[in-house]
Amino acid sequence: MTFDNLTRDQIDQLHRDQQHAYAALQQAGLTLDITRGKPAPEQLDLSNAMLSLPGEDFRDAAGTDTRNYGGLTGILELRQIFAEILQAPVEQVLAADNASLALMHDNLVFALLHGVPGSDRPWGKEETVRFVCPSPGYDRHFALCEALGKQAVEVPDIAGFVVNRLLFPFLFSAVRLMEETGLEPQAIDTCMQLGAGHPMGPLALIDYVGLDVSKAIGESIGTEIPATIDRLISEGALGKKTGRGLYTYES
Protein backbone atom coordinates (compact mmCIF):
# COMPACT_ATOMS: atom_id res chain seq x y z
CA MET A 1 0.00 0.00 0.00
CA THR A 2 1.27 3.47 -0.91
CA PHE A 3 -0.26 6.87 -0.36
CA ASP A 4 -0.40 7.34 -4.12
CA ASN A 5 -3.05 4.61 -4.30
CA LEU A 6 -5.23 5.96 -1.45
CA THR A 7 -8.19 8.24 -1.75
CA ARG A 8 -8.48 11.37 0.34
CA ASP A 9 -11.03 9.65 2.61
CA GLN A 10 -8.73 6.68 3.13
CA ILE A 11 -5.82 8.96 4.05
CA ASP A 12 -8.01 10.85 6.54
CA GLN A 13 -9.12 7.55 8.10
CA LEU A 14 -5.53 6.35 8.35
CA HIS A 15 -4.61 9.61 10.06
CA ARG A 16 -7.41 9.16 12.60
CA ASP A 17 -6.33 5.57 13.26
CA GLN A 18 -2.77 6.67 13.97
CA GLN A 19 -3.95 9.43 16.29
CA HIS A 20 -5.99 6.89 18.29
CA ALA A 21 -3.01 4.51 18.44
CA TYR A 22 -0.76 7.34 19.65
CA ALA A 23 -3.28 8.36 22.32
CA ALA A 24 -3.49 4.75 23.53
CA LEU A 25 0.30 4.60 23.76
CA GLN A 26 0.34 7.79 25.85
CA GLN A 27 -2.31 6.44 28.21
CA ALA A 28 -0.30 3.25 28.77
CA GLY A 29 2.06 5.25 31.02
CA LEU A 30 5.19 3.60 29.64
CA THR A 31 8.64 4.82 30.71
CA LEU A 32 10.79 4.69 27.61
CA ASP A 33 14.46 5.52 27.20
CA ILE A 34 15.05 6.00 23.48
CA THR A 35 18.58 7.38 23.84
CA ARG A 36 20.40 6.51 20.62
CA GLY A 37 22.52 3.41 20.96
CA LYS A 38 21.51 2.69 24.58
CA PRO A 39 20.17 -0.88 25.00
CA ALA A 40 17.27 -1.66 27.35
CA PRO A 41 17.88 -3.80 30.48
CA GLU A 42 16.16 -6.73 28.76
CA GLN A 43 18.61 -6.44 25.87
CA LEU A 44 21.56 -6.33 28.26
CA ASP A 45 20.27 -9.48 29.97
CA LEU A 46 20.69 -11.36 26.68
CA SER A 47 24.46 -11.09 27.12
CA ASN A 48 24.55 -12.45 30.70
CA ALA A 49 25.53 -15.95 29.59
CA MET A 50 28.51 -14.53 27.69
CA LEU A 51 30.09 -13.48 30.99
CA SER A 52 30.85 -17.14 31.73
CA LEU A 53 32.54 -17.70 28.37
CA PRO A 54 34.92 -19.18 27.34
CA GLY A 55 34.83 -21.44 30.39
CA GLU A 56 38.15 -22.17 32.04
CA ASP A 57 40.24 -21.24 28.99
CA PHE A 58 40.78 -17.47 29.00
CA ARG A 59 43.33 -17.28 26.18
CA ASP A 60 42.53 -16.37 22.60
CA ALA A 61 44.03 -17.96 19.49
CA ALA A 62 47.08 -15.70 19.80
CA GLY A 63 47.67 -16.80 23.40
CA THR A 64 46.53 -13.51 24.96
CA ASP A 65 44.90 -13.71 28.39
CA THR A 66 41.52 -12.11 27.70
CA ARG A 67 40.82 -11.48 31.39
CA ASN A 68 43.19 -8.52 31.07
CA TYR A 69 43.04 -6.00 28.21
CA GLY A 70 43.02 -8.40 25.29
CA GLY A 71 46.36 -7.15 23.97
CA LEU A 72 47.12 -3.99 22.03
CA THR A 73 45.02 -4.97 19.01
CA GLY A 74 42.16 -6.85 20.67
CA ILE A 75 40.97 -10.45 20.75
CA LEU A 76 42.13 -12.25 17.61
CA GLU A 77 38.93 -14.23 17.04
CA LEU A 78 36.85 -11.04 17.15
CA ARG A 79 39.19 -9.32 14.70
CA GLN A 80 38.93 -12.30 12.35
CA ILE A 81 35.13 -12.08 12.37
CA PHE A 82 35.08 -8.37 11.55
CA ALA A 83 37.95 -8.62 9.05
CA GLU A 84 35.69 -10.78 6.90
CA ILE A 85 32.77 -8.37 7.28
CA LEU A 86 34.95 -5.33 6.53
CA GLN A 87 36.82 -7.14 3.73
CA ALA A 88 40.09 -6.04 5.31
CA PRO A 89 43.21 -7.95 6.42
CA VAL A 90 43.05 -9.13 10.03
CA GLU A 91 46.28 -7.21 10.67
CA GLN A 92 44.45 -3.94 9.92
CA VAL A 93 41.47 -4.58 12.22
CA LEU A 94 41.50 -3.46 15.86
CA ALA A 95 39.03 -4.63 18.50
CA ALA A 96 39.29 -1.96 21.15
CA ASP A 97 36.90 -0.05 23.39
CA ASN A 98 33.13 -0.15 22.98
CA ALA A 99 32.62 3.08 21.03
CA SER A 100 34.06 4.20 17.71
CA LEU A 101 33.78 7.79 18.91
CA ALA A 102 36.20 7.15 21.80
CA LEU A 103 38.65 5.42 19.46
CA MET A 104 38.49 8.26 16.97
CA HIS A 105 38.96 10.86 19.71
CA ASP A 106 42.03 9.09 21.12
CA ASN A 107 43.61 8.64 17.69
CA LEU A 108 42.94 12.22 16.62
CA VAL A 109 44.38 13.65 19.81
CA PHE A 110 47.45 11.40 19.52
CA ALA A 111 47.93 12.57 15.92
CA LEU A 112 47.59 16.20 17.01
CA LEU A 113 50.24 15.78 19.70
CA HIS A 114 52.63 13.28 18.10
CA GLY A 115 51.70 12.80 14.43
CA VAL A 116 51.11 9.48 12.66
CA PRO A 117 53.48 7.00 10.96
CA GLY A 118 55.06 8.70 7.96
CA SER A 119 54.21 12.26 8.99
CA ASP A 120 56.99 14.80 9.41
CA ARG A 121 55.46 16.56 12.40
CA PRO A 122 52.47 16.45 14.76
CA TRP A 123 49.14 17.33 13.13
CA GLY A 124 48.84 20.21 15.57
CA LYS A 125 51.73 21.92 13.77
CA GLU A 126 50.23 21.49 10.30
CA GLU A 127 48.39 24.40 8.71
CA THR A 128 45.61 22.19 7.32
CA VAL A 129 44.66 18.61 8.14
CA ARG A 130 41.90 16.67 6.40
CA PHE A 131 40.54 13.49 7.91
CA VAL A 132 38.95 10.89 5.62
CA CYS A 133 35.55 9.63 6.87
CA PRO A 134 33.85 6.74 5.04
CA SER A 135 30.29 7.39 3.93
CA PRO A 136 27.72 7.05 5.32
CA GLY A 137 29.38 9.07 8.06
CA TYR A 138 28.49 9.42 11.69
CA ASP A 139 27.53 12.98 12.65
CA ARG A 140 29.54 13.00 15.88
CA HIS A 141 32.70 11.94 14.05
CA PHE A 142 32.41 15.00 11.84
CA ALA A 143 31.63 17.16 14.88
CA LEU A 144 34.73 15.84 16.65
CA CYS A 145 36.95 16.78 13.71
CA GLU A 146 35.35 20.23 13.62
CA ALA A 147 35.89 20.71 17.37
CA LEU A 148 39.59 19.92 16.93
CA GLY A 149 39.86 22.30 13.98
CA LYS A 150 40.22 19.57 11.35
CA GLN A 151 38.26 19.02 8.16
CA ALA A 152 36.45 15.71 7.68
CA VAL A 153 36.26 14.55 4.06
CA GLU A 154 33.39 12.19 3.26
CA VAL A 155 34.31 9.33 0.93
CA PRO A 156 32.32 6.33 -0.41
CA ASP A 157 32.35 3.13 1.66
CA ILE A 158 34.13 0.94 -0.88
CA ALA A 159 37.11 -1.41 -0.65
CA GLY A 160 40.21 0.69 -0.12
CA PHE A 161 38.09 3.85 0.18
CA VAL A 162 39.93 6.50 -1.88
CA VAL A 163 43.55 6.59 -0.69
CA ASN A 164 44.38 2.87 -0.79
CA ARG A 165 42.35 2.40 -3.95
CA LEU A 166 44.62 4.90 -5.72
CA LEU A 167 47.81 4.41 -3.73
CA PHE A 168 48.48 0.68 -4.00
CA PRO A 169 48.16 0.37 -7.79
CA PHE A 170 50.75 3.18 -7.89
CA LEU A 171 53.01 1.44 -5.35
CA PHE A 172 52.88 -1.84 -7.24
CA SER A 173 53.60 -0.07 -10.52
CA ALA A 174 56.87 1.09 -8.92
CA VAL A 175 57.71 -2.56 -8.15
CA ARG A 176 56.96 -3.56 -11.75
CA LEU A 177 59.17 -0.70 -12.99
CA MET A 178 61.97 -2.08 -10.83
CA GLU A 179 61.39 -5.56 -12.30
CA GLU A 180 61.37 -4.29 -15.90
CA THR A 181 64.34 -1.93 -15.71
CA GLY A 182 66.58 -3.38 -13.02
CA LEU A 183 66.67 -0.02 -11.23
CA GLU A 184 67.60 -0.13 -7.56
CA PRO A 185 64.80 0.66 -5.10
CA GLN A 186 66.66 3.73 -3.87
CA ALA A 187 66.87 5.15 -7.40
CA ILE A 188 63.11 4.87 -7.96
CA ASP A 189 62.33 6.31 -4.54
CA THR A 190 64.72 9.22 -5.00
CA CYS A 191 63.11 10.07 -8.36
CA MET A 192 59.66 10.23 -6.78
CA GLN A 193 60.86 12.20 -3.77
CA LEU A 194 62.74 14.79 -5.82
CA GLY A 195 60.56 14.81 -8.92
CA ALA A 196 57.09 14.48 -7.39
CA GLY A 197 57.67 15.85 -3.90
CA HIS A 198 56.76 12.61 -2.14
CA PRO A 199 57.97 12.53 1.50
CA MET A 200 58.69 8.80 1.18
CA GLY A 201 59.37 6.78 -1.96
CA PRO A 202 56.85 4.11 -3.06
CA LEU A 203 59.15 1.15 -2.44
CA ALA A 204 60.19 2.36 1.00
CA LEU A 205 56.50 2.86 1.78
CA ILE A 206 55.68 -0.73 0.85
CA ASP A 207 58.42 -1.88 3.22
CA TYR A 208 57.06 0.41 5.94
CA VAL A 209 53.50 -0.89 5.54
CA GLY A 210 54.69 -4.48 5.22
CA LEU A 211 54.73 -6.58 2.08
CA ASP A 212 52.15 -9.01 3.47
CA VAL A 213 49.79 -6.19 4.44
CA SER A 214 50.35 -4.46 1.10
CA LYS A 215 49.49 -7.67 -0.75
CA ALA A 216 46.32 -8.12 1.29
CA ILE A 217 45.23 -4.55 0.52
CA GLY A 218 46.02 -5.05 -3.17
CA GLU A 219 43.94 -8.22 -3.30
CA SER A 220 41.04 -6.53 -1.52
CA ILE A 221 40.84 -3.85 -4.22
CA GLY A 222 41.50 -6.22 -7.14
CA THR A 223 45.01 -5.03 -7.99
CA GLU A 224 47.50 -7.42 -9.60
CA ILE A 225 50.31 -8.31 -7.20
CA PRO A 226 53.85 -8.12 -8.66
CA ALA A 227 55.86 -11.34 -8.69
CA THR A 228 58.61 -9.75 -6.59
CA ILE A 229 56.17 -9.13 -3.75
CA ASP A 230 55.00 -12.77 -3.76
CA ARG A 231 58.59 -14.03 -3.90
CA LEU A 232 59.79 -11.91 -0.98
CA ILE A 233 56.78 -12.87 1.14
CA SER A 234 57.50 -16.57 0.51
CA GLU A 235 61.04 -15.93 1.77
CA GLY A 236 59.75 -14.30 4.94
CA ALA A 237 60.97 -10.87 3.84
CA LEU A 238 58.00 -8.73 4.87
CA GLY A 239 59.68 -5.33 4.94
CA LYS A 240 61.09 -3.18 7.69
CA LYS A 241 59.48 -5.23 10.48
CA THR A 242 61.52 -8.32 9.49
CA GLY A 243 64.71 -6.50 8.51
CA ARG A 244 64.36 -7.23 4.81
CA GLY A 245 61.89 -6.48 2.06
CA LEU A 246 62.51 -4.44 -1.05
CA TYR A 247 65.34 -2.94 1.03
CA THR A 248 67.65 -4.59 3.56
CA TYR A 249 67.74 -2.99 7.02
CA GLU A 250 70.43 -3.12 9.66
CA SER A 251 69.36 -4.82 12.88
N, C-alpha and C positions, 0 to 999 in steps of 0.2 A: 504494500500500500504506500502510495506517495501522495503528497498534498496536491500534486497536479491533477490527480484523478478524483479528488473529492469535490463535492459541491459545497457551496457556501454554507448550507444548513448542516452538512456533515462536519465541516470544520468547526462551526459554532458548537455543535454537540460534543465534539472531541475536546474543545476548550473547557466546556462545563465539566466534563468527566475528569479532566486533569485537575481542575480547581477543587472538586470534591475529594479527589484522592489526596491532594496536598493538605486540605483541611483535616482529613482523617489522620494523616501523618503527624500533623501538629498536635492534635488532641491525644495522640498516643503517649505524649510526655517522654519521648525517648531522649537520652543524653548521648549525643553523638560527637565524636572527635574526628573531624575529617581533615586534620592536619596532613599536608601532603607528605607521603612517604612514611607515616607513622602507623605501624600495625596495631590492630586491636589486641587486647589480652588473649582472646580466643585464638588469634593467629599466632601469637607468641607461644601459646601452649602446644602448638603443633610441633615445635622444635624441642620440646622437653626431652624426648627420647634420645635426641642427638647428643645430649650432654654426657651420656654414658658411653658414647662411641669414642674410640674404636675398641673398647674392651680393655684388656690389660696391655695391649701393644700401643704405645703412645708415639711411635716413630713413623715418619712418613717414608716414602720410597727412597728418598735421598738420605735417610738415617737421622733426620732432624727430630729432636724431641719436641713434639707439638704442644706439650704442656707449658712450654715457655713462649717465645715469641714467634715460633715458626720459621726462624731464619730471616735473613735480610730480604729474600725475595718471596717468601710465603710458602705454604704447603705445596709440594710438588704436584700431588694428585689434583688439587684444585686448579693449579695453573695449567695442567694438561687438559682439563675439561674446558676451560675458557679459551685456551689456545685454539682448540678446534672450532669453537663458536666464532671467535674473532678472526679465524684464518690467519693466525700469526704464529711465528716460532715460539715454542715454550720459553726459550731463553729471553724473549722480549716481553713476557707477561709477568706482572707482579700481582701477588695476592696480599694486599696490605690494607689495614684499616677497614672501616665499614662504611666509608663515605668518600665518593670521588672528589667531593668538594674539599675535604680535609687533605687528601693527597695532592690535589692541584695547588692548594694554598702553600703547603710545605715545599713543594718543588719550585713554585714561583719565587717564594721568599729566598730559598737556597740559591736560585739562579741570580736573583737581585744582589745577594751578598757575595757570592763566590763564583758565579758563572756556571757554564755547563761544559761537558767534554768538547774540546775543539774551539771553544771561544777564547778570545784574547784577553778578555777582561770581564769583571762582573757586569751583569745586565744593568745594574744601577748606575754604571758609568757610561752606558751607551746613550746616544741622543734619542734613538728610536728603537723600540723593540716590538715586534709583531709576533703574536702567539697563535699558532694554528689550532683551530677548534673544529673537529669533525661535525658535520651536519647530519641529522638535526642536533643543534646545540642545546645546552642547558643554560637557562637564563642567568643563573647565579655564577656560572663559570665566566660568562662575559662580564658580569658585574664585578667579579673579583679582579679580572684583568684591568677593568676601568678604574677600580679603586686604587690599584697599584701603579696607575699611569701607563699601562701597556695596552696595545691595540690587539683585540682578538680578531682573527681572520677566519671566517666560516668557509669550510671546504666540504666537498661531497664525501659521504661515508662509503668509500670504495677501497679496495685492496691497495695499500701503499699510499692512500690519500693523494696528496699532490707531490710532496717532496720526494718520497721514496719512489714513486711512480716515474718521476723524471730523472732522479739522481742515479738509480742503480743501472738502468740501461747505459747511461753515460759512463759510469765507473767500469762496467764490463767492456765497453768499447775501448777504454784505455788498455785493458788487459789484452784484448784482441790486437790492438795496435802493437803492443809489445811482442806478441806472438808472431805477427806478420813481418815486423821490421827488425827484430832483434835488439831494439833499443833497451837500455838499462832502465829500470823503474825510476831511478833518480832523474834521468834525463827527461822522461815524460812528465814527471811531477814538476820539475823546474820550469818546463815550458808553460804548464798551466798556471803555475804560481806567478811567473813573470809576465806571461802574455795575456792571461785572463784575470789576473788579480785574485786567484783563489788562495785562501789562507793555508790550505793544505792540499797537496796533490792528490789525484784520484786513487793512485795505487797505495799511497800511505794511508789514505782514508779507509780503504778496504781492509788493510792490516789492522787499523785502529778499531774498526767495527768488529772484525773477526771474519775470516773467510767462510766459516760454517754459517754464521748469522747472515752474512751477505748472500750466500747461496740460497738460504731459506727465504729471504726477502725476495730475491730474484724469481724464485719458483712461485711465490705467492702472487706475483704480478705478471707471470707468464713470460719472463725474460729468459732468453737462452743463456745458459751458464757456460763460460769459456772453459776449454779443456784444462787449461793451467790451474784454474780454481779447483776443479775436481781432483786433479792429480795431487796438488798440495794438501788438500783435505785428507786424501787417502794415506798420505805420508805423515799425518798428524801435525802438519804445519798450518796452524790456524790463524797466524798473524802475530801481533805484538804480544798477546797473552801467552803464547807458547814459545816465544823467542825466535820464531821463524815463520815467514809467510812469503809475500812477494819480496820482502826485505829480510835480512838477517839481523837480529838485535843482540847486543852484548848482554850477558846475564848480570 
